[in-house]
């Protein structure tokens, strides 16, 4: 998966839990929880969507690493399982 495709997939997962968000307005370095006013259930749904779409497990201890769009992209790039 190319970086633009990965970014699009991550944004799709985010828009599943925050459909009213303008994806183009997301600051990639800002906290997603703060910027988009995600509560803990929304964030868990986002993490679950990432797991289902990209096959990446994100344990609770790593939630701080995926709190920004840039953080999510870096985390997923490092841990995504190769395509068969």
mmCIF file of the N, C-alpha and C atoms, coordinates in Angstrom:
data_MODEL
# 
_entry.id   MODEL 
# 
loop_
_atom_site.group_PDB 
_atom_site.id 
_atom_site.type_symbol 
_atom_site.label_atom_id 
_atom_site.label_alt_id 
_atom_site.label_comp_id 
_atom_site.label_asym_id 
_atom_site.label_entity_id 
_atom_site.label_seq_id 
_atom_site.pdbx_PDB_ins_code 
_atom_site.Cartn_x 
_atom_site.Cartn_y 
_atom_site.Cartn_z 
_atom_site.occupancy 
_atom_site.B_iso_or_equiv 
_atom_site.pdbx_formal_charge 
_atom_site.auth_seq_id 
_atom_site.auth_comp_id 
_atom_site.auth_asym_id 
_atom_site.auth_atom_id 
_atom_site.pdbx_PDB_model_num 
ATOM 1   N N  . UNK A 1 1  ? 0.860   -1.171  0.000  1.00 0.00 ? 1  UNK A N  1 
ATOM 2   C CA . UNK A 1 1  ? 0.000   0.000   0.000  1.00 0.00 ? 1  UNK A CA 1 
ATOM 3   C C  . UNK A 1 1  ? 0.907   1.236   0.000  1.00 0.00 ? 1  UNK A C  1 
ATOM 4   N N  . UNK A 1 2  ? 0.662   2.129   -0.914 1.00 0.00 ? 2  UNK A N  1 
ATOM 5   C CA . UNK A 1 2  ? 1.464   3.345   -0.997 1.00 0.00 ? 2  UNK A CA 1 
ATOM 6   C C  . UNK A 1 2  ? 1.075   4.315   0.100  1.00 0.00 ? 2  UNK A C  1 
ATOM 7   N N  . UNK A 1 3  ? 1.948   5.280   0.360  1.00 0.00 ? 3  UNK A N  1 
ATOM 8   C CA . UNK A 1 3  ? 1.653   6.252   1.410  1.00 0.00 ? 3  UNK A CA 1 
ATOM 9   C C  . UNK A 1 3  ? 0.348   7.016   1.177  1.00 0.00 ? 3  UNK A C  1 
ATOM 10  N N  . UNK A 1 4  ? 0.073   7.488   -0.060 1.00 0.00 ? 4  UNK A N  1 
ATOM 11  C CA . UNK A 1 4  ? -1.228  8.152   -0.254 1.00 0.00 ? 4  UNK A CA 1 
ATOM 12  C C  . UNK A 1 4  ? -2.413  7.220   0.012  1.00 0.00 ? 4  UNK A C  1 
ATOM 13  N N  . UNK A 1 5  ? -2.279  5.960   -0.364 1.00 0.00 ? 5  UNK A N  1 
ATOM 14  C CA . UNK A 1 5  ? -3.351  4.997   -0.102 1.00 0.00 ? 5  UNK A CA 1 
ATOM 15  C C  . UNK A 1 5  ? -3.490  4.721   1.389  1.00 0.00 ? 5  UNK A C  1 
ATOM 16  N N  . UNK A 1 6  ? -2.361  4.639   2.078  1.00 0.00 ? 6  UNK A N  1 
ATOM 17  C CA . UNK A 1 6  ? -2.395  4.416   3.526  1.00 0.00 ? 6  UNK A CA 1 
ATOM 18  C C  . UNK A 1 6  ? -3.069  5.596   4.215  1.00 0.00 ? 6  UNK A C  1 
ATOM 19  N N  . UNK A 1 7  ? -2.686  6.796   3.847  1.00 0.00 ? 7  UNK A N  1 
ATOM 20  C CA . UNK A 1 7  ? -3.289  7.998   4.437  1.00 0.00 ? 7  UNK A CA 1 
ATOM 21  C C  . UNK A 1 7  ? -4.797  8.020   4.171  1.00 0.00 ? 7  UNK A C  1 
ATOM 22  N N  . UNK A 1 8  ? -5.199  7.687   2.953  1.00 0.00 ? 8  UNK A N  1 
ATOM 23  C CA . UNK A 1 8  ? -6.626  7.672   2.607  1.00 0.00 ? 8  UNK A CA 1 
ATOM 24  C C  . UNK A 1 8  ? -7.367  6.638   3.443  1.00 0.00 ? 8  UNK A C  1 
ATOM 25  N N  . UNK A 1 9  ? -6.771  5.481   3.650  1.00 0.00 ? 9  UNK A N  1 
ATOM 26  C CA . UNK A 1 9  ? -7.410  4.431   4.444  1.00 0.00 ? 9  UNK A CA 1 
ATOM 27  C C  . UNK A 1 9  ? -7.546  4.867   5.899  1.00 0.00 ? 9  UNK A C  1 
ATOM 28  N N  . UNK A 1 10 ? -6.500  5.469   6.447  1.00 0.00 ? 10 UNK A N  1 
ATOM 29  C CA . UNK A 1 10 ? -6.555  5.956   7.832  1.00 0.00 ? 10 UNK A CA 1 
ATOM 30  C C  . UNK A 1 10 ? -7.637  7.026   7.967  1.00 0.00 ? 10 UNK A C  1 
ATOM 31  N N  . UNK A 1 11 ? -7.694  7.937   7.008  1.00 0.00 ? 11 UNK A N  1 
ATOM 32  C CA . UNK A 1 11 ? -8.731  8.971   7.047  1.00 0.00 ? 11 UNK A CA 1 
ATOM 33  C C  . UNK A 1 11 ? -10.123 8.365   6.912  1.00 0.00 ? 11 UNK A C  1 
ATOM 34  N N  . UNK A 1 12 ? -10.285 7.342   6.073  1.00 0.00 ? 12 UNK A N  1 
ATOM 35  C CA . UNK A 1 12 ? -11.577 6.649   5.964  1.00 0.00 ? 12 UNK A CA 1 
ATOM 36  C C  . UNK A 1 12 ? -11.992 6.066   7.317  1.00 0.00 ? 12 UNK A C  1 
ATOM 37  N N  . UNK A 1 13 ? -11.035 5.455   8.004  1.00 0.00 ? 13 UNK A N  1 
ATOM 38  C CA . UNK A 1 13 ? -11.325 4.885   9.325  1.00 0.00 ? 13 UNK A CA 1 
ATOM 39  C C  . UNK A 1 13 ? -11.745 5.985   10.300 1.00 0.00 ? 13 UNK A C  1 
ATOM 40  N N  . UNK A 1 14 ? -11.073 7.098   10.226 1.00 0.00 ? 14 UNK A N  1 
ATOM 41  C CA . UNK A 1 14 ? -11.412 8.215   11.095 1.00 0.00 ? 14 UNK A CA 1 
ATOM 42  C C  . UNK A 1 14 ? -12.797 8.767   10.778 1.00 0.00 ? 14 UNK A C  1 
ATOM 43  N N  . UNK A 1 15 ? -13.109 8.865   9.503  1.00 0.00 ? 15 UNK A N  1 
ATOM 44  C CA . UNK A 1 15 ? -14.415 9.396   9.102  1.00 0.00 ? 15 UNK A CA 1 
ATOM 45  C C  . UNK A 1 15 ? -15.559 8.439   9.427  1.00 0.00 ? 15 UNK A C  1 
ATOM 46  N N  . UNK A 1 16 ? -15.257 7.167   9.643  1.00 0.00 ? 16 UNK A N  1 
ATOM 47  C CA . UNK A 1 16 ? -16.288 6.230   10.089 1.00 0.00 ? 16 UNK A CA 1 
ATOM 48  C C  . UNK A 1 16 ? -16.809 6.619   11.470 1.00 0.00 ? 16 UNK A C  1 
ATOM 49  N N  . UNK A 1 17 ? -15.928 7.157   12.310 1.00 0.00 ? 17 UNK A N  1 
ATOM 50  C CA . UNK A 1 17 ? -16.337 7.516   13.670 1.00 0.00 ? 17 UNK A CA 1 
ATOM 51  C C  . UNK A 1 17 ? -16.622 9.006   13.820 1.00 0.00 ? 17 UNK A C  1 
ATOM 52  N N  . UNK A 1 18 ? -16.151 9.801   12.872 1.00 0.00 ? 18 UNK A N  1 
ATOM 53  C CA . UNK A 1 18 ? -16.391 11.250  12.915 1.00 0.00 ? 18 UNK A CA 1 
ATOM 54  C C  . UNK A 1 18 ? -16.777 11.718  11.516 1.00 0.00 ? 18 UNK A C  1 
ATOM 55  N N  . UNK A 1 19 ? -17.972 11.347  11.059 1.00 0.00 ? 19 UNK A N  1 
ATOM 56  C CA . UNK A 1 19 ? -18.368 11.604  9.670  1.00 0.00 ? 19 UNK A CA 1 
ATOM 57  C C  . UNK A 1 19 ? -18.507 13.081  9.297  1.00 0.00 ? 19 UNK A C  1 
ATOM 58  N N  . UNK A 1 20 ? -18.649 13.957  10.260 1.00 0.00 ? 20 UNK A N  1 
ATOM 59  C CA . UNK A 1 20 ? -18.826 15.372  9.962  1.00 0.00 ? 20 UNK A CA 1 
ATOM 60  C C  . UNK A 1 20 ? -17.503 16.125  9.817  1.00 0.00 ? 20 UNK A C  1 
ATOM 61  N N  . UNK A 1 21 ? -16.400 15.429  9.994  1.00 0.00 ? 21 UNK A N  1 
ATOM 62  C CA . UNK A 1 21 ? -15.086 16.058  9.945  1.00 0.00 ? 21 UNK A CA 1 
ATOM 63  C C  . UNK A 1 21 ? -14.669 16.298  8.492  1.00 0.00 ? 21 UNK A C  1 
ATOM 64  N N  . UNK A 1 22 ? -14.058 17.451  8.254  1.00 0.00 ? 22 UNK A N  1 
ATOM 65  C CA . UNK A 1 22 ? -13.446 17.749  6.958  1.00 0.00 ? 22 UNK A CA 1 
ATOM 66  C C  . UNK A 1 22 ? -12.025 17.202  7.018  1.00 0.00 ? 22 UNK A C  1 
ATOM 67  N N  . UNK A 1 23 ? -11.776 16.104  6.328  1.00 0.00 ? 23 UNK A N  1 
ATOM 68  C CA . UNK A 1 23 ? -10.474 15.428  6.383  1.00 0.00 ? 23 UNK A CA 1 
ATOM 69  C C  . UNK A 1 23 ? -9.337  16.351  5.984  1.00 0.00 ? 23 UNK A C  1 
ATOM 70  N N  . UNK A 1 24 ? -9.592  17.280  5.088  1.00 0.00 ? 24 UNK A N  1 
ATOM 71  C CA . UNK A 1 24 ? -8.558  18.202  4.645  1.00 0.00 ? 24 UNK A CA 1 
ATOM 72  C C  . UNK A 1 24 ? -8.163  19.226  5.688  1.00 0.00 ? 24 UNK A C  1 
ATOM 73  N N  . UNK A 1 25 ? -8.975  19.384  6.709  1.00 0.00 ? 25 UNK A N  1 
ATOM 74  C CA . UNK A 1 25 ? -8.674  20.388  7.733  1.00 0.00 ? 25 UNK A CA 1 
ATOM 75  C C  . UNK A 1 25 ? -7.946  19.805  8.940  1.00 0.00 ? 25 UNK A C  1 
ATOM 76  N N  . UNK A 1 26 ? -7.689  18.508  8.929  1.00 0.00 ? 26 UNK A N  1 
ATOM 77  C CA . UNK A 1 26 ? -7.033  17.879  10.074 1.00 0.00 ? 26 UNK A CA 1 
ATOM 78  C C  . UNK A 1 26 ? -5.556  18.256  10.081 1.00 0.00 ? 26 UNK A C  1 
ATOM 79  N N  . UNK A 1 27 ? -5.107  18.810  11.202 1.00 0.00 ? 27 UNK A N  1 
ATOM 80  C CA . UNK A 1 27 ? -3.688  19.109  11.382 1.00 0.00 ? 27 UNK A CA 1 
ATOM 81  C C  . UNK A 1 27 ? -2.999  17.802  11.751 1.00 0.00 ? 27 UNK A C  1 
ATOM 82  N N  . UNK A 1 28 ? -2.067  17.323  10.917 1.00 0.00 ? 28 UNK A N  1 
ATOM 83  C CA . UNK A 1 28 ? -1.473  16.002  11.160 1.00 0.00 ? 28 UNK A CA 1 
ATOM 84  C C  . UNK A 1 28 ? -0.644  15.904  12.435 1.00 0.00 ? 28 UNK A C  1 
ATOM 85  N N  . UNK A 1 29 ? -0.299  17.040  13.033 1.00 0.00 ? 29 UNK A N  1 
ATOM 86  C CA . UNK A 1 29 ? 0.512   17.017  14.249 1.00 0.00 ? 29 UNK A CA 1 
ATOM 87  C C  . UNK A 1 29 ? -0.308  17.259  15.521 1.00 0.00 ? 29 UNK A C  1 
ATOM 88  N N  . UNK A 1 30 ? -1.582  17.544  15.371 1.00 0.00 ? 30 UNK A N  1 
ATOM 89  C CA . UNK A 1 30 ? -2.441  17.814  16.533 1.00 0.00 ? 30 UNK A CA 1 
ATOM 90  C C  . UNK A 1 30 ? -3.112  16.533  17.022 1.00 0.00 ? 30 UNK A C  1 
ATOM 91  N N  . UNK A 1 31 ? -3.453  16.526  18.285 1.00 0.00 ? 31 UNK A N  1 
ATOM 92  C CA . UNK A 1 31 ? -4.159  15.397  18.879 1.00 0.00 ? 31 UNK A CA 1 
ATOM 93  C C  . UNK A 1 31 ? -5.510  15.220  18.195 1.00 0.00 ? 31 UNK A C  1 
ATOM 94  N N  . UNK A 1 32 ? -5.754  14.026  17.690 1.00 0.00 ? 32 UNK A N  1 
ATOM 95  C CA . UNK A 1 32 ? -7.047  13.739  17.061 1.00 0.00 ? 32 UNK A CA 1 
ATOM 96  C C  . UNK A 1 32 ? -8.180  13.851  18.077 1.00 0.00 ? 32 UNK A C  1 
ATOM 97  N N  . UNK A 1 33 ? -7.922  13.395  19.278 1.00 0.00 ? 33 UNK A N  1 
ATOM 98  C CA . UNK A 1 33 ? -8.957  13.457  20.316 1.00 0.00 ? 33 UNK A CA 1 
ATOM 99  C C  . UNK A 1 33 ? -9.363  14.893  20.606 1.00 0.00 ? 33 UNK A C  1 
ATOM 100 N N  . UNK A 1 34 ? -8.367  15.766  20.703 1.00 0.00 ? 34 UNK A N  1 
ATOM 101 C CA . UNK A 1 34 ? -8.653  17.168  21.019 1.00 0.00 ? 34 UNK A CA 1 
ATOM 102 C C  . UNK A 1 34 ? -9.205  17.903  19.810 1.00 0.00 ? 34 UNK A C  1 
ATOM 103 N N  . UNK A 1 35 ? -8.557  17.754  18.674 1.00 0.00 ? 35 UNK A N  1 
ATOM 104 C CA . UNK A 1 35 ? -8.954  18.497  17.486 1.00 0.00 ? 35 UNK A CA 1 
ATOM 105 C C  . UNK A 1 35 ? -10.354 18.128  17.002 1.00 0.00 ? 35 UNK A C  1 
ATOM 106 N N  . UNK A 1 36 ? -10.671 16.838  17.083 1.00 0.00 ? 36 UNK A N  1 
ATOM 107 C CA . UNK A 1 36 ? -11.954 16.361  16.563 1.00 0.00 ? 36 UNK A CA 1 
ATOM 108 C C  . UNK A 1 36 ? -12.960 16.076  17.662 1.00 0.00 ? 36 UNK A C  1 
ATOM 109 N N  . UNK A 1 37 ? -12.577 16.353  18.895 1.00 0.00 ? 37 UNK A N  1 
ATOM 110 C CA . UNK A 1 37 ? -13.442 16.141  20.052 1.00 0.00 ? 37 UNK A CA 1 
ATOM 111 C C  . UNK A 1 37 ? -13.929 14.695  20.116 1.00 0.00 ? 37 UNK A C  1 
ATOM 112 N N  . UNK A 1 38 ? -12.980 13.757  19.973 1.00 0.00 ? 38 UNK A N  1 
ATOM 113 C CA . UNK A 1 38 ? -13.317 12.329  20.051 1.00 0.00 ? 38 UNK A CA 1 
ATOM 114 C C  . UNK A 1 38 ? -13.350 11.908  21.510 1.00 0.00 ? 38 UNK A C  1 
ATOM 115 N N  . UNK A 1 39 ? -14.403 11.227  21.900 1.00 0.00 ? 39 UNK A N  1 
ATOM 116 C CA . UNK A 1 39 ? -14.425 10.674  23.247 1.00 0.00 ? 39 UNK A CA 1 
ATOM 117 C C  . UNK A 1 39 ? -13.743 9.306   23.208 1.00 0.00 ? 39 UNK A C  1 
ATOM 118 N N  . UNK A 1 40 ? -13.654 8.665   24.354 1.00 0.00 ? 40 UNK A N  1 
ATOM 119 C CA . UNK A 1 40 ? -12.918 7.398   24.415 1.00 0.00 ? 40 UNK A CA 1 
ATOM 120 C C  . UNK A 1 40 ? -13.563 6.312   23.558 1.00 0.00 ? 40 UNK A C  1 
ATOM 121 N N  . UNK A 1 41 ? -14.869 6.296   23.459 1.00 0.00 ? 41 UNK A N  1 
ATOM 122 C CA . UNK A 1 41 ? -15.545 5.288   22.629 1.00 0.00 ? 41 UNK A CA 1 
ATOM 123 C C  . UNK A 1 41 ? -15.281 5.540   21.140 1.00 0.00 ? 41 UNK A C  1 
ATOM 124 N N  . UNK A 1 42 ? -15.282 6.802   20.732 1.00 0.00 ? 42 UNK A N  1 
ATOM 125 C CA . UNK A 1 42 ? -14.958 7.132   19.347 1.00 0.00 ? 42 UNK A CA 1 
ATOM 126 C C  . UNK A 1 42 ? -13.527 6.701   19.020 1.00 0.00 ? 42 UNK A C  1 
ATOM 127 N N  . UNK A 1 43 ? -12.612 6.983   19.944 1.00 0.00 ? 43 UNK A N  1 
ATOM 128 C CA . UNK A 1 43 ? -11.213 6.617   19.708 1.00 0.00 ? 43 UNK A CA 1 
ATOM 129 C C  . UNK A 1 43 ? -11.059 5.106   19.613 1.00 0.00 ? 43 UNK A C  1 
ATOM 130 N N  . UNK A 1 44 ? -11.742 4.372   20.476 1.00 0.00 ? 44 UNK A N  1 
ATOM 131 C CA . UNK A 1 44 ? -11.688 2.904   20.411 1.00 0.00 ? 44 UNK A CA 1 
ATOM 132 C C  . UNK A 1 44 ? -12.262 2.389   19.094 1.00 0.00 ? 44 UNK A C  1 
ATOM 133 N N  . UNK A 1 45 ? -13.328 3.002   18.629 1.00 0.00 ? 45 UNK A N  1 
ATOM 134 C CA . UNK A 1 45 ? -13.908 2.610   17.335 1.00 0.00 ? 45 UNK A CA 1 
ATOM 135 C C  . UNK A 1 45 ? -12.924 2.884   16.203 1.00 0.00 ? 45 UNK A C  1 
ATOM 136 N N  . UNK A 1 46 ? -12.186 3.989   16.281 1.00 0.00 ? 46 UNK A N  1 
ATOM 137 C CA . UNK A 1 46 ? -11.161 4.316   15.293 1.00 0.00 ? 46 UNK A CA 1 
ATOM 138 C C  . UNK A 1 46 ? -10.051 3.270   15.308 1.00 0.00 ? 46 UNK A C  1 
ATOM 139 N N  . UNK A 1 47 ? -9.576  2.908   16.487 1.00 0.00 ? 47 UNK A N  1 
ATOM 140 C CA . UNK A 1 47 ? -8.516  1.899   16.613 1.00 0.00 ? 47 UNK A CA 1 
ATOM 141 C C  . UNK A 1 47 ? -9.005  0.555   16.062 1.00 0.00 ? 47 UNK A C  1 
ATOM 142 N N  . UNK A 1 48 ? -10.247 0.211   16.348 1.00 0.00 ? 48 UNK A N  1 
ATOM 143 C CA . UNK A 1 48 ? -10.819 -1.043  15.845 1.00 0.00 ? 48 UNK A CA 1 
ATOM 144 C C  . UNK A 1 48 ? -10.914 -1.013  14.319 1.00 0.00 ? 48 UNK A C  1 
ATOM 145 N N  . UNK A 1 49 ? -11.331 0.107   13.755 1.00 0.00 ? 49 UNK A N  1 
ATOM 146 C CA . UNK A 1 49 ? -11.424 0.235   12.298 1.00 0.00 ? 49 UNK A CA 1 
ATOM 147 C C  . UNK A 1 49 ? -10.047 0.095   11.661 1.00 0.00 ? 49 UNK A C  1 
ATOM 148 N N  . UNK A 1 50 ? -9.024  0.681   12.277 1.00 0.00 ? 50 UNK A N  1 
ATOM 149 C CA . UNK A 1 50 ? -7.664  0.533   11.763 1.00 0.00 ? 50 UNK A CA 1 
ATOM 150 C C  . UNK A 1 50 ? -7.256  -0.939  11.765 1.00 0.00 ? 50 UNK A C  1 
ATOM 151 N N  . UNK A 1 51 ? -7.561  -1.623  12.849 1.00 0.00 ? 51 UNK A N  1 
ATOM 152 C CA . UNK A 1 51 ? -7.232  -3.049  12.942 1.00 0.00 ? 51 UNK A CA 1 
ATOM 153 C C  . UNK A 1 51 ? -7.931  -3.852  11.844 1.00 0.00 ? 51 UNK A C  1 
ATOM 154 N N  . UNK A 1 52 ? -9.216  -3.601  11.669 1.00 0.00 ? 52 UNK A N  1 
ATOM 155 C CA . UNK A 1 52 ? -9.988  -4.362  10.676 1.00 0.00 ? 52 UNK A CA 1 
ATOM 156 C C  . UNK A 1 52 ? -9.531  -4.067  9.243  1.00 0.00 ? 52 UNK A C  1 
ATOM 157 N N  . UNK A 1 53 ? -9.232  -2.829  8.938  1.00 0.00 ? 53 UNK A N  1 
ATOM 158 C CA . UNK A 1 53 ? -8.859  -2.451  7.567  1.00 0.00 ? 53 UNK A CA 1 
ATOM 159 C C  . UNK A 1 53 ? -7.398  -2.720  7.248  1.00 0.00 ? 53 UNK A C  1 
ATOM 160 N N  . UNK A 1 54 ? -6.516  -2.576  8.246  1.00 0.00 ? 54 UNK A N  1 
ATOM 161 C CA . UNK A 1 54 ? -5.084  -2.652  7.974  1.00 0.00 ? 54 UNK A CA 1 
ATOM 162 C C  . UNK A 1 54 ? -4.383  -3.834  8.645  1.00 0.00 ? 54 UNK A C  1 
ATOM 163 N N  . UNK A 1 55 ? -5.109  -4.545  9.509  1.00 0.00 ? 55 UNK A N  1 
ATOM 164 C CA . UNK A 1 55 ? -4.523  -5.715  10.161 1.00 0.00 ? 55 UNK A CA 1 
ATOM 165 C C  . UNK A 1 55 ? -3.467  -5.374  11.198 1.00 0.00 ? 55 UNK A C  1 
ATOM 166 N N  . UNK A 1 56 ? -3.546  -4.185  11.772 1.00 0.00 ? 56 UNK A N  1 
ATOM 167 C CA . UNK A 1 56 ? -2.562  -3.745  12.758 1.00 0.00 ? 56 UNK A CA 1 
ATOM 168 C C  . UNK A 1 56 ? -3.201  -3.742  14.141 1.00 0.00 ? 56 UNK A C  1 
ATOM 169 N N  . UNK A 1 57 ? -2.580  -4.462  15.063 1.00 0.00 ? 57 UNK A N  1 
ATOM 170 C CA . UNK A 1 57 ? -3.036  -4.435  16.451 1.00 0.00 ? 57 UNK A CA 1 
ATOM 171 C C  . UNK A 1 57 ? -2.441  -3.217  17.130 1.00 0.00 ? 57 UNK A C  1 
ATOM 172 N N  . UNK A 1 58 ? -3.271  -2.486  17.854 1.00 0.00 ? 58 UNK A N  1 
ATOM 173 C CA . UNK A 1 58 ? -2.806  -1.324  18.599 1.00 0.00 ? 58 UNK A CA 1 
ATOM 174 C C  . UNK A 1 58 ? -3.220  -1.523  20.055 1.00 0.00 ? 58 UNK A C  1 
ATOM 175 N N  . UNK A 1 59 ? -2.291  -2.005  20.878 1.00 0.00 ? 59 UNK A N  1 
ATOM 176 C CA . UNK A 1 59 ? -2.628  -2.207  22.288 1.00 0.00 ? 59 UNK A CA 1 
ATOM 177 C C  . UNK A 1 59 ? -2.795  -0.872  23.000 1.00 0.00 ? 59 UNK A C  1 
ATOM 178 N N  . UNK A 1 60 ? -3.522  -0.904  24.099 1.00 0.00 ? 60 UNK A N  1 
ATOM 179 C CA . UNK A 1 60 ? -3.823  0.323   24.841 1.00 0.00 ? 60 UNK A CA 1 
ATOM 180 C C  . UNK A 1 60 ? -2.558  1.082   25.227 1.00 0.00 ? 60 UNK A C  1 
ATOM 181 N N  . UNK A 1 61 ? -1.491  0.374   25.522 1.00 0.00 ? 61 UNK A N  1 
ATOM 182 C CA . UNK A 1 61 ? -0.249  1.044   25.921 1.00 0.00 ? 61 UNK A CA 1 
ATOM 183 C C  . UNK A 1 61 ? 0.331   1.924   24.805 1.00 0.00 ? 61 UNK A C  1 
ATOM 184 N N  . UNK A 1 62 ? -0.116  1.699   23.547 1.00 0.00 ? 62 UNK A N  1 
ATOM 185 C CA . UNK A 1 62 ? 0.386   2.463   22.401 1.00 0.00 ? 62 UNK A CA 1 
ATOM 186 C C  . UNK A 1 62 ? -0.565  3.565   21.942 1.00 0.00 ? 62 UNK A C  1 
ATOM 187 N N  . UNK A 1 63 ? -1.651  3.787   22.653 1.00 0.00 ? 63 UNK A N  1 
ATOM 188 C CA . UNK A 1 63 ? -2.627  4.789   22.218 1.00 0.00 ? 63 UNK A CA 1 
ATOM 189 C C  . UNK A 1 63 ? -2.015  6.179   22.087 1.00 0.00 ? 63 UNK A C  1 
ATOM 190 N N  . UNK A 1 64 ? -1.073  6.518   22.939 1.00 0.00 ? 64 UNK A N  1 
ATOM 191 C CA . UNK A 1 64 ? -0.433  7.837   22.846 1.00 0.00 ? 64 UNK A CA 1 
ATOM 192 C C  . UNK A 1 64 ? 0.325   7.990   21.529 1.00 0.00 ? 64 UNK A C  1 
ATOM 193 N N  . UNK A 1 65 ? 0.828   6.891   20.990 1.00 0.00 ? 65 UNK A N  1 
ATOM 194 C CA . UNK A 1 65 ? 1.584   6.935   19.733 1.00 0.00 ? 65 UNK A CA 1 
ATOM 195 C C  . UNK A 1 65 ? 0.684   7.170   18.526 1.00 0.00 ? 65 UNK A C  1 
ATOM 196 N N  . UNK A 1 66 ? -0.610  6.907   18.678 1.00 0.00 ? 66 UNK A N  1 
ATOM 197 C CA . UNK A 1 66 ? -1.549  7.065   17.558 1.00 0.00 ? 66 UNK A CA 1 
ATOM 198 C C  . UNK A 1 66 ? -2.557  8.182   17.831 1.00 0.00 ? 66 UNK A C  1 
ATOM 199 N N  . UNK A 1 67 ? -2.132  9.166   18.594 1.00 0.00 ? 67 UNK A N  1 
ATOM 200 C CA . UNK A 1 67 ? -3.024  10.270  18.945 1.00 0.00 ? 67 UNK A CA 1 
ATOM 201 C C  . UNK A 1 67 ? -3.052  11.364  17.886 1.00 0.00 ? 67 UNK A C  1 
ATOM 202 N N  . UNK A 1 68 ? -2.101  11.344  16.949 1.00 0.00 ? 68 UNK A N  1 
ATOM 203 C CA . UNK A 1 68 ? -2.089  12.318  15.856 1.00 0.00 ? 68 UNK A CA 1 
ATOM 204 C C  . UNK A 1 68 ? -2.151  11.568  14.527 1.00 0.00 ? 68 UNK A C  1 
ATOM 205 N N  . UNK A 1 69 ? -2.521  12.248  13.477 1.00 0.00 ? 69 UNK A N  1 
ATOM 206 C CA . UNK A 1 69 ? -2.557  11.613  12.161 1.00 0.00 ? 69 UNK A CA 1 
ATOM 207 C C  . UNK A 1 69 ? -1.161  11.152  11.760 1.00 0.00 ? 69 UNK A C  1 
ATOM 208 N N  . UNK A 1 70 ? -0.152  11.999  11.974 1.00 0.00 ? 70 UNK A N  1 
ATOM 209 C CA . UNK A 1 70 ? 1.221   11.591  11.673 1.00 0.00 ? 70 UNK A CA 1 
ATOM 210 C C  . UNK A 1 70 ? 1.629   10.380  12.499 1.00 0.00 ? 70 UNK A C  1 
ATOM 211 N N  . UNK A 1 71 ? 1.241   10.369  13.761 1.00 0.00 ? 71 UNK A N  1 
ATOM 212 C CA . UNK A 1 71 ? 1.563   9.244   14.634 1.00 0.00 ? 71 UNK A CA 1 
ATOM 213 C C  . UNK A 1 71 ? 0.929   7.952   14.160 1.00 0.00 ? 71 UNK A C  1 
ATOM 214 N N  . UNK A 1 72 ? -0.320  8.027   13.735 1.00 0.00 ? 72 UNK A N  1 
ATOM 215 C CA . UNK A 1 72 ? -1.013  6.844   13.218 1.00 0.00 ? 72 UNK A CA 1 
ATOM 216 C C  . UNK A 1 72 ? -0.286  6.314   11.984 1.00 0.00 ? 72 UNK A C  1 
ATOM 217 N N  . UNK A 1 73 ? 0.036   7.207   11.068 1.00 0.00 ? 73 UNK A N  1 
ATOM 218 C CA . UNK A 1 73 ? 0.703   6.789   9.835  1.00 0.00 ? 73 UNK A CA 1 
ATOM 219 C C  . UNK A 1 73 ? 2.051   6.139   10.130 1.00 0.00 ? 73 UNK A C  1 
ATOM 220 N N  . UNK A 1 74 ? 2.839   6.732   11.012 1.00 0.00 ? 74 UNK A N  1 
ATOM 221 C CA . UNK A 1 74 ? 4.136   6.153   11.371 1.00 0.00 ? 74 UNK A CA 1 
ATOM 222 C C  . UNK A 1 74 ? 3.959   4.792   12.037 1.00 0.00 ? 74 UNK A C  1 
ATOM 223 N N  . UNK A 1 75 ? 3.022   4.712   12.955 1.00 0.00 ? 75 UNK A N  1 
ATOM 224 C CA . UNK A 1 75 ? 2.776   3.473   13.698 1.00 0.00 ? 75 UNK A CA 1 
ATOM 225 C C  . UNK A 1 75 ? 2.366   2.349   12.747 1.00 0.00 ? 75 UNK A C  1 
ATOM 226 N N  . UNK A 1 76 ? 1.435   2.645   11.876 1.00 0.00 ? 76 UNK A N  1 
ATOM 227 C CA . UNK A 1 76 ? 0.933   1.620   10.952 1.00 0.00 ? 76 UNK A CA 1 
ATOM 228 C C  . UNK A 1 76 ? 2.027   1.188   9.974  1.00 0.00 ? 76 UNK A C  1 
ATOM 229 N N  . UNK A 1 77 ? 2.791   2.142   9.458  1.00 0.00 ? 77 UNK A N  1 
ATOM 230 C CA . UNK A 1 77 ? 3.889   1.790   8.535  1.00 0.00 ? 77 UNK A CA 1 
ATOM 231 C C  . UNK A 1 77 ? 4.860   0.802   9.182  1.00 0.00 ? 77 UNK A C  1 
ATOM 232 N N  . UNK A 1 78 ? 5.154   1.018   10.455 1.00 0.00 ? 78 UNK A N  1 
ATOM 233 C CA . UNK A 1 78 ? 6.108   0.167   11.162 1.00 0.00 ? 78 UNK A CA 1 
ATOM 234 C C  . UNK A 1 78 ? 5.555   -1.221  11.471 1.00 0.00 ? 78 UNK A C  1 
ATOM 235 N N  . UNK A 1 79 ? 4.253   -1.345  11.622 1.00 0.00 ? 79 UNK A N  1 
ATOM 236 C CA . UNK A 1 79 ? 3.684   -2.600  12.123 1.00 0.00 ? 79 UNK A CA 1 
ATOM 237 C C  . UNK A 1 79 ? 2.767   -3.354  11.170 1.00 0.00 ? 79 UNK A C  1 
ATOM 238 N N  . UNK A 1 80 ? 2.464   -2.754  10.052 1.00 0.00 ? 80 UNK A N  1 
ATOM 239 C CA . UNK A 1 80 ? 1.523   -3.402  9.127  1.00 0.00 ? 80 UNK A CA 1 
ATOM 240 C C  . UNK A 1 80 ? 2.122   -4.695  8.599  1.00 0.00 ? 80 UNK A C  1 
ATOM 241 N N  . UNK A 1 81 ? 1.295   -5.721  8.592  1.00 0.00 ? 81 UNK A N  1 
ATOM 242 C CA . UNK A 1 81 ? 1.762   -7.008  8.076  1.00 0.00 ? 81 UNK A CA 1 
ATOM 243 C C  . UNK A 1 81 ? 1.827   -6.919  6.556  1.00 0.00 ? 81 UNK A C  1 
ATOM 244 N N  . UNK A 1 82 ? 2.789   -7.585  5.974  1.00 0.00 ? 82 UNK A N  1 
ATOM 245 C CA . UNK A 1 82 ? 2.901   -7.542  4.494  1.00 0.00 ? 82 UNK A CA 1 
ATOM 246 C C  . UNK A 1 82 ? 1.691   -8.164  3.821  1.00 0.00 ? 82 UNK A C  1 
ATOM 247 N N  . UNK A 1 83 ? 1.391   -7.655  2.646  1.00 0.00 ? 83 UNK A N  1 
ATOM 248 C CA . UNK A 1 83 ? 0.286   -8.220  1.850  1.00 0.00 ? 83 UNK A CA 1 
ATOM 249 C C  . UNK A 1 83 ? 0.682   -9.598  1.359  1.00 0.00 ? 83 UNK A C  1 
ATOM 250 N N  . UNK A 1 84 ? -0.283  -10.534 1.306  1.00 0.00 ? 84 UNK A N  1 
ATOM 251 C CA . UNK A 1 84 ? 0.048   -11.898 0.839  1.00 0.00 ? 84 UNK A CA 1 
ATOM 252 C C  . UNK A 1 84 ? 0.361   -11.917 -0.638 1.00 0.00 ? 84 UNK A C  1 
# 
